[in-house]
Amino acid sequence: MQLEKQIAIVTGAARGIGRAIALELAARGADIAVIDYCAPEDAAGTVAEIEALGRRACFVACDVSDFDAAKAAVKAVREGLGDPDILINNAGITRDRLLPLMKQADFDSVIGVNLRGTFNMIKHVSPVFLSRRTGKIVNISSVSGLMGNPGQINYSASKAGVIGLTKSVAKELAARNVRCNAIAPGFIETAMTAELAETNPLIDNIPLRRMGKPEDVAKLAAFLASDDASYITGEVIRIDGGLAM
């Protein structure tokens, strides 16, 4: 198995894309720390599925936008499973509104979880990677961060920020054999996009004429976390059916 004896932290892993990534990494041999904040019952289900695959797993409740909480979560993972080899920053929220209706709290909360949360987790995991001179970071961005999207000024800004963060981290940490890449999904079938599945006019603009599945993103994340991608860093890979071409 590609990731045997590896330990992975996956944020936002209770459901959706994060859950699919956690299960894909586990299927390839990794032990998984499930980090989530709002869905403890779903997180427990993810842990149970990972354990059913014969891998170790733990759940740590954490609001990744909180610097100290993220630090405590990494400490808990190290004590429970061991030093991580892989960090997947997937936790994200939306608070969609057109600019005239968007409140400061809508903007701040999305930036807090999506961008600051990604920084917080990298900040607290990177000392482990640097000391061991190895590590893989995969940040989940979005095509909204590449091309913008009406009603998503906060979300697009946060995901564009993740791309800049990814490239800077990749350049800073490469000398210690720590790789950092980003994935930019398009419209993926999750609870977050369920309302769009039947009515979203942008589907007509997707060359493949369909939404993607969480497993599509999970397979790409697993590749980037594996030694098969050992010479890839600082990249932003779209997985969007051709939407942002």
N, C-alpha and C positions, 0 to 999 in steps of 0.2 A: 504494500500500500504506500502511496506517495508521501503521506504525511504521518506515518507511523512514528510514535514516540514524540510527536510534536504537541504543544499545548497552545490553544488558540483562545483569544478573548474576542467575543463577538457582541457588539453593543446593539441594542434594539432587536434582540434575538428571540423574543417571545413569539413573534408571528411575522408573517409577510416575508420580505426578502431576507431579513436577518435570520429568521427560523430556517429558511431554505439553505442559507449559507452554512449555518451551524450544522445542519444534518449532512450536507455535502462534505464538509471537512471531516466530520465524524466517520462518514462512510469510507473516507480515504485514510483513516487511521488516527486522526487527531483526537485528543481530549479537549473538551470545550467548557469554557466559562461563559455562561449565559448572563449577559448584563442587560437589565431592563428596569423600567421605573413604574409603568402604569398597568402592567398586566401580569401580576404574579401567578395567577392560575394558568395562563397560557405559557408562562415561562416554565412552570412545573411540568407542563405537558411536553415542552421541548426537551427538558432534562430527561424525562422518562424515555422519550424516543431515542435520544443519544445513548442512554444506558442500554436500551434494547439492542443497539448496534454493537454492544460489547465495549464501549468506550466510557471513560470516566467523565463526569459532568458535575457542575455546580451552578447554582443560581445566586447572583449577587444583585440585590435591588440597589439601583443607583440612578440619580439624576445627573447625567454626564455634564450638564451645564454648570454644575457646582464643583469648583476646583478642588475643594477639600474632600467632597464625597467621591470624586473620581480617584483621588489619591488613596482613599480608604478602600475603594473597590479593588484597585490593583494590588494593594497589600493583602486583602482577603483572598484574592486569586492565588497569589504566591504562596500563602500559607495553606490553602486548600488543595491546590493542584500542583504547584511548582512554578518556576519561572517561565513566563510565556515566550513562545517562539514567533507567534503570529498575532497581529492586532487587526481586526476588521472594524472600522468605524462606520456603522450603519445607522445608528440611532438618528431619527429625524422626525420633525413634525411640520405641519402646514397650518397657516392661519390666513387663508386666501381672502383677499378683498381688493377691490380697485383702489388706486391711490387716494382719491378723495375720501374714501370711507375707512382707510386703514388707520388704526390707532397705534400710538407709540408702543403700547404693550404687545400688539400683534407683531410688530417688527422686532422688538427686543427679544421676545420669547423664541422666535424662529431662529434668529441669529445665535441666541444663547445655546440652544440644543444642537443645531446643525453645524455651526462653525466653531463656537467656543468649546462645545463638547468634544469635537474632533481634536482641537488643540489640547484640551485638558488630558484626554486619554494618551495622546502621543507624548505629551510632556512627562507623564508619570510612568509610561512604559519604556520610553526611550533609554533611560539609564540602564535598564536591564539589558536591552539590545546592545548598547554601546560597550558595556562591560564584557559581554560575551562575544562581541564582534560578529554578530549575526542577528538578523531579524527581518520580518516581512510585515509591511503595513499596507493595507488596502482601504482606501477611503471611498465611500459611496457618495458620489456627487449626483449630477443630473444633467440632462440636456438643457433643462431650464437655466442652468448656470452657464451654458455655452451660447444660447440664443435668446434668452429671456422669454417671458410668458406673461401675457396680460393677467392681472389679478394676482400675480405672484412676485411682486417686487421684493418682498422680504425673503421668500424662498429662493428666488433666482440669485439674489445678492449673496445669500448664505452659501449656496452651492458653487457660485463663482469663486467665493472666498476659499472654499475647500480645494478648488483646483489650484489657486495660487499657493495655498498652504502646502499642498502635495508636492509641487515643484520645488519649493524652497526647502522643505524637509528632505526631499530626495538629494538635493545638492549638498546639504549640510551633513547628512549621515552616510553618504555613499562610501567615504573613506574607511568607515568601520564595517563595511559589508552589510549595511542596513538598507533595504530597498523600500521605496514608497511609491505607490501607484494609485490612480483613481479610476473608478468606473463611473460612467455617465449613462445611467439607464434612461430610456424613454418612458413610454406608458406601459407599466407592468401591472398585471392583474393582482391587486392586493386590496385589502380593506380600504386603504387610502384612496384608491382610484376606482372603487366599485361603482360609484355613481356615474363615472365617465364611460363605462364599458359600452353602454347602449347609445349614449347621446353625444359623445365627444366628436365634434366635427373634424378635429385634427386627425382622427383615424383615416380619413380620406386622403390625408397628406403623407401617410406612412406607406412607403413603397410596398412593404410586405402585407399591407391591409389588415393588420391585426395587432392586438396588444401582445406584449411578451409575457412570459411566466417567471415567477421568482426563481425557478430552477435554472433558467437561462443565465441569470445574473450569478447564481451560486456557482455554476460550473466555471465561469470566468474568474470569479474570486478565488476559487480553489486552484486554478491554474497559476494565477499571479502569486499565490502563497506557496507554490511548490518550487522545487529546484529546476523544473522545466522552464521557469521564467527568470532564471538566475542572472540574465544579462539585460533585464528590463527594469528600468526605474525612471521615475518622473513622467510616466506616460498617463494620458487620459484616454481611456478606451470607451467609445460609445457602444451601447448595446440597445438599439432603438428602432430596429427594423428599417433603418435608412432615413428616419425622420429629419435628422439634423445635417444631412449631407449638404 
